[in-house]
Amino acid sequence: MFTVDSVSIRYEKKCVINNFSFSVSQGEIVSIIGPNGSGKSTLLKAMSRTLPCEAGRIVLEGKNMKEMNAKEVARTMCMLSQKNNAPSDMTVVDLVSYGRFPHKKWYEKLNKEDMEIVEWALEKTSLSAYRDRSIGGLSGGESQRAWIAMALAQRPKVLLLDEPTTYLDISHQHEVLELVRELNKEMGMTVVMVLHDLNQAATYSDRIIVVQGGENCMCGTPNQVMTSSMIKQVYRMDAEIQQQAEGQAPRVHLLGTVK
């Protein structure tokens, strides 16, 4: 579905991502974790073509993304950043409608089918009652759901999320991640997201990729990745890992900084 093949990225003279490789299968939820400055968001931006790669290639559905035009990419993939901006007086329904633009020619207006998809996206994200409310009047969780609704209206096969729970309280974090899991299960949508919270990554991911110093430090299931030795090596923290029943995510209990 999605392959990152020996990718390297530089900011001026600094190598931020070095010879990085991994693949994502159709219908997977993959989370990217790692300390601040490790290159997580940079990697996601490269996957969305926001940043160019100095070396390597990124393949989407068997096609080198360098050779795909912008509309072709947008019909297949959507990325939501840490903080998304829209005019505060824009209504929710107008924002969500932008998700249909990749499927239209520049001179075409939205038709009945497009609006049915927009209404479906609003319903799927529990925002039908908010359709005429301005973006500026939404809470953090409602705003994040509105952007996810826009992504849904785009009908992508792959959804990239850069720290989707940033700026949200615990309740809204849970709400957004539960929605992501629901979309994955019901629609088979492939999800790649950057997360900071280790327990959220363990709970909501099929696989986890650990980034350290711009390199792929580890990749595997939550039970394979969430170990006290990994946390000590990558985060310089002592931790206790509580293994749950089979099929359940491990729980990470941080004990303090390594001395």
C-alpha positions in Angstrom: 0.0 0.0 0.0 2.7 2.5 1.1 6.4 2.0 1.1 9.2 4.4 2.3 12.3 3.1 0.7 15.8 4.3 1.9 14.6 7.9 2.3 17.0 10.6 3.5 15.9 14.2 4.1 18.1 17.3 4.8 17.4 20.7 6.2 20.2 22.8 4.8 23.3 20.8 5.9 21.7 18.8 8.6 20.5 15.2 7.9 17.1 14.9 9.6 16.1 11.5 8.2 18.7 9.0 7.3 18.2 6.0 5.1 14.8 5.3 6.5 12.7 2.4 5.3 9.3 0.8 6.3 6.1 -0.3 4.6 2.4 0.0 5.6 -0.2 -2.6 4.5 -3.7 -1.8 3.4 -6.0 -1.3 6.4 -3.2 -0.9 9.0 -3.0 1.7 11.7 0.7 2.5 12.2 2.0 5.0 14.8 5.3 6.8 14.6 6.8 7.6 18.1 10.1 9.0 19.3 11.5 12.0 21.3 11.2 15.6 20.2 13.5 16.4 17.3 13.8 12.8 16.2 12.3 13.4 12.8 8.8 12.0 13.2 6.9 15.0 11.7 9.5 15.4 9.0 9.0 11.8 7.9 5.2 12.3 7.7 5.7 15.5 5.7 7.9 13.6 3.2 5.2 10.9 2.9 2.7 13.6 2.0 5.1 15.2 -0.4 5.2 18.4 1.6 9.0 18.0 1.9 11.2 16.6 -0.9 13.5 13.6 -0.3 17.2 14.0 -0.9 17.5 10.3 -1.5 15.3 7.2 -1.7 11.7 7.0 -2.8 8.1 6.8 -1.5 5.8 4.5 -3.3 2.0 4.7 -3.0 -0.1 1.9 -4.4 2.8 0.8 -6.6 3.6 4.2 -8.0 6.6 6.4 -7.2 5.0 9.5 -5.6 7.4 11.8 -7.5 5.7 10.7 -10.7 2.1 11.3 -9.5 0.4 14.6 -10.0 -1.1 16.5 -7.0 -4.7 15.6 -7.8 -3.8 11.9 -8.1 -2.1 12.0 -4.7 -5.0 13.9 -3.1 -7.6 11.4 -4.3 -5.6 8.6 -2.6 -4.1 10.3 0.5 -4.9 13.1 2.9 -2.7 14.6 5.7 -3.8 16.6 8.7 -1.1 18.6 10.5 -0.8 19.3 14.2 -2.7 22.5 13.9 -4.9 23.2 10.9 -6.1 26.7 10.0 -9.2 28.0 8.4 -11.0 31.4 8.5 -12.8 31.6 11.8 -16.1 32.6 10.1 -16.0 29.6 7.7 -18.8 27.2 8.5 -18.2 23.5 9.2 -20.1 22.4 6.0 -18.0 24.7 3.9 -14.8 23.4 5.4 -15.9 19.8 4.8 -16.9 20.6 1.2 -13.2 21.4 0.4 -12.6 17.6 0.7 -14.4 17.2 -2.6 -12.2 19.5 -4.6 -9.5 16.9 -5.6 -12.3 15.1 -7.4 -13.5 18.1 -9.5 -12.1 20.0 -12.4 -11.3 23.6 -11.7 -14.5 24.8 -13.4 -16.9 22.2 -11.9 -19.2 23.0 -9.0 -20.2 20.5 -6.3 -23.1 18.4 -7.4 -25.7 16.3 -5.5 -23.4 13.4 -5.1 -20.7 15.6 -3.7 -23.1 17.1 -1.1 -24.3 13.6 -0.2 -20.7 12.6 0.6 -20.3 15.9 2.6 -23.4 15.1 4.6 -22.2 11.6 5.1 -18.8 12.8 6.4 -20.6 15.2 8.8 -22.8 12.4 10.1 -19.8 10.0 10.5 -18.0 12.5 12.7 -21.2 13.4 14.7 -21.1 17.0 13.3 -24.5 17.2 11.4 -25.9 19.4 14.1 -22.9 21.7 13.8 -22.9 22.0 10.0 -23.8 25.7 9.9 -21.7 26.7 12.9 -18.5 28.7 12.3 -15.1 27.0 12.8 -14.1 29.7 15.3 -17.0 28.7 17.6 -16.0 25.0 17.9 -14.2 23.4 20.8 -10.8 21.8 20.2 -12.3 18.3 19.8 -15.1 19.5 17.6 -12.6 21.4 15.4 -10.4 18.3 15.1 -13.4 16.3 14.1 -14.4 18.9 11.5 -10.9 18.5 9.8 -11.3 14.8 9.9 -14.7 15.1 8.3 -13.1 17.2 5.5 -10.5 14.4 5.1 -13.4 11.8 4.9 -15.2 13.8 2.2 -12.0 13.5 0.2 -12.5 9.7 0.4 -8.8 8.9 0.8 -7.4 5.4 1.1 -4.6 6.7 3.4 -4.9 9.2 6.2 -1.8 10.8 7.7 -2.2 12.4 11.1 0.6 14.5 12.7 -0.1 14.5 16.4 -3.9 14.6 16.1 -4.3 14.8 19.9 -2.1 17.9 20.5 -3.9 20.8 22.2 -6.8 18.5 23.2 -7.8 17.5 26.8 -8.0 13.8 27.7 -11.7 13.4 26.8 -11.2 14.9 23.4 -8.0 12.9 22.8 -10.0 9.7 23.4 -12.8 10.9 21.2 -10.5 11.6 18.2 -8.6 8.4 18.5 -11.8 6.3 18.8 -13.0 8.0 15.7 -9.8 7.1 13.9 -10.1 3.5 14.9 -13.8 3.4 13.8 -12.9 4.8 10.4 -10.1 2.2 10.1 -12.4 -0.7 11.1 -15.5 0.3 9.1 -13.9 1.7 6.0 -10.6 -0.1 5.8 -8.8 3.2 5.8 -5.1 3.0 6.3 -3.8 5.3 9.0 -0.3 6.5 9.7 0.0 8.9 12.7 2.6 10.6 14.8 1.8 10.3 18.5 3.6 11.3 21.7 1.6 9.4 24.3 3.1 5.8 24.5 -0.1 4.3 25.9 -2.2 5.8 23.1 0.2 4.4 20.5 0.1 1.0 22.2 -3.7 1.0 22.4 -4.6 2.3 18.9 -1.9 0.8 16.7 -1.4 -2.4 14.8 2.3 -1.6 14.5 4.6 1.0 16.0 7.7 2.6 14.4 10.3 4.1 16.8 12.3 7.0 15.4 15.6 8.0 17.1 18.0 10.5 15.6 16.3 10.3 12.2 16.7 6.5 11.9 14.3 3.6 12.2 15.2 2.3 15.6 12.6 -0.3 15.9 9.3 -1.5 14.3 6.8 -4.1 15.4 3.6 -4.7 17.3 2.9 -2.8 20.5 3.9 -5.8 22.6 7.2 -6.2 20.6 8.1 -2.5 20.8 6.9 -1.3 24.2 9.7 -2.6 26.3 11.5 -1.1 29.3 14.8 -1.3 27.3 13.4 0.6 24.4 12.0 3.3 26.6 15.4 3.6 28.4 17.3 3.7 25.2 15.1 6.2 23.3 13.5 8.3 26.0 16.1 8.0 28.8 13.3 7.0 31.1 12.9 4.0 33.4 9.6 2.3 32.9 7.5 -0.6 34.0 5.5 -2.5 31.3 2.3 -4.1 32.4 1.4 -6.9 30.0 -2.3 -7.4 29.5 -4.4 -10.3 28.4 -3.8 -11.7 24.9 -5.0 -9.2 22.2 -4.8 -6.2 24.6 -2.3 -3.5 24.5 0.5 -3.3 27.1 0.5 -0.5 29.6 3.5 1.8 30.1 4.2 3.2 33.6 7.0 5.7 33.6 9.1 5.7 36.7 11.5 8.6 36.2 14.5 9.8 34.3 17.5 7.5 34.0 20.2 8.8 36.3 
